[in-house]
Amino acid sequence: MYDTIVVAIDGSECATHAVSVAGSLASAFASEVVVIHVAETVAAWTFAVEAETPDEAWNLTDLEVRRLKDMGVSARGEVFSTVRGAVPHRIVELAEAAGADLIVMGSRGLGDLSGLLLGSVAHKVLHLSKVPVLVVK
């Protein structure tokens, strides 16, 4: 049913739960999980500031990939960056490029409180994605 599952992470508790759910689904359907982390870059007049270092982004991704592999799941990680506000679009693009049959993500991330009940990134991904999106609390 799901050959490829993309799970989007940001280091939040909800994202950690999303990885566990993606791992359970992957075990049940013999799927590959692609763990993606999209780091935001804040552009200013003459320079750009990354919200985290590339090492921090890869460490976070590698940690979740190792957790999935410990569950016996085929998993790989990818780290990307994009300008602030474009994360939902980038997640959908990356899922399409990976041939994802499902996107799994947390309901609330580490971002600001722009979404009251559902995080703004998850909300936008739900509306932009052509494949099912499982939002994990």
N, C-alpha and C positions, 0 to 999 in steps of 0.2 A: 504494500500500500504506500509506504513512504520509503523510497530508495535513499533520498538525501534529505536530512533535516538540518536546517541552519538555526543555530541558537545564538542570539545577540546578547552580549554581556557588557556590563559596565562596572562591575565590582560591588553592586548593591546586593542586599540580602535576597530580593526578589529574583535577581539574575542567577544567583546561586541555586535557588529552587528551580528555576527554569532549566538549568543544566541537568539537574537530577531528573526532572520530568523528561527532558529530551533523551537522556540516557536510558530511562525505562522504556520509552517508545522505541528507541533504536534497538534495544535488546529484543523486544517483542517482534519487530518487523525486520530484523537483520539489516538495519539502515546504517549509513555512514552519517556521522554528525560533523558539521563544519561549525566550529566556534569562531564567531567574528566579534571583534572589538573595534568600534569606530571612535577614534579619539577626535575631539573637537579642537579646532584651531581658531583662536580669536584674532581676527584681522584688525589692525589699527592703521593709522595713516601711513606709516612708513615701515612697519614691521608686523610680524605675526607672532603670537604667543601660544604655545601648545599648553593644553590643560594638564598634560602629564608627559613625562619623558617617554621616548620609544621603549626604553628598558622596562619601565613600569607597565606599559601596555602589553609588552610581550610576556612579562612575568605573570600578569593576571591571566592572560590567554593560556599560557603553558600550564598553569595550575589547574585550570578547568579541563584542559585536554587530558592531563594526567589522571584526573578524577574519572573521566569517562573511560579511559583505557583500563583503569583499575576495575571498572565495572564490566570489562570485556567487550567494550564497544569500539568500533573503528572510528577514530576521531582525528581531526587535524584542526589547527588553528590558523587564523589569518588576522592581521592587524592593519587597519587603514586609518587615514585621517581625512577630515573634511572640515569645511568652514562651519562655524557655529550656526545652528539652525537647519543644517542640511542632513543631519544624521538619519532621520526617517527615510528620506529619499535614497541615501547611500545604502542603508540596510536592505531596502527593496531591490536596488540595483545588484547588490552583491548576491542576494538570494537567487535572483534570476540568473546571474552569471554562473552560479554553482549548480544550477538545475534543481533547486530545492523544490520538494513536494510539500514542505511545511516549514513555517518560521515559528520558533518558540522564543518567547521573551518574557521578561518580568513585567508586572503591571505598573510598578513604580521604580524609577531608577534613582540615580544620584543627582539629577537635575533639579532646577528650581521648582517651586510649587505652582507652575502654570496650569497643571491639570489637577483638579480637585479629587476626582474619584479614580481616574485612569490617567497614568502619566501621559504627557503630551506626545512623547516619542512613540509609545505603544499605540496611542489613539491614531496618530498619523499613519503608522505602518498598517494598521487595520484597514484604513481607507485606501491606501496606495497599492497594497499587495494584490497580485492576481492569484496567489496561492493561499491556502488556509493559514491563519495566524492563531497560535495558541498562546493566550496571555495567562501567565502563572502568577499567582499571588504569593 
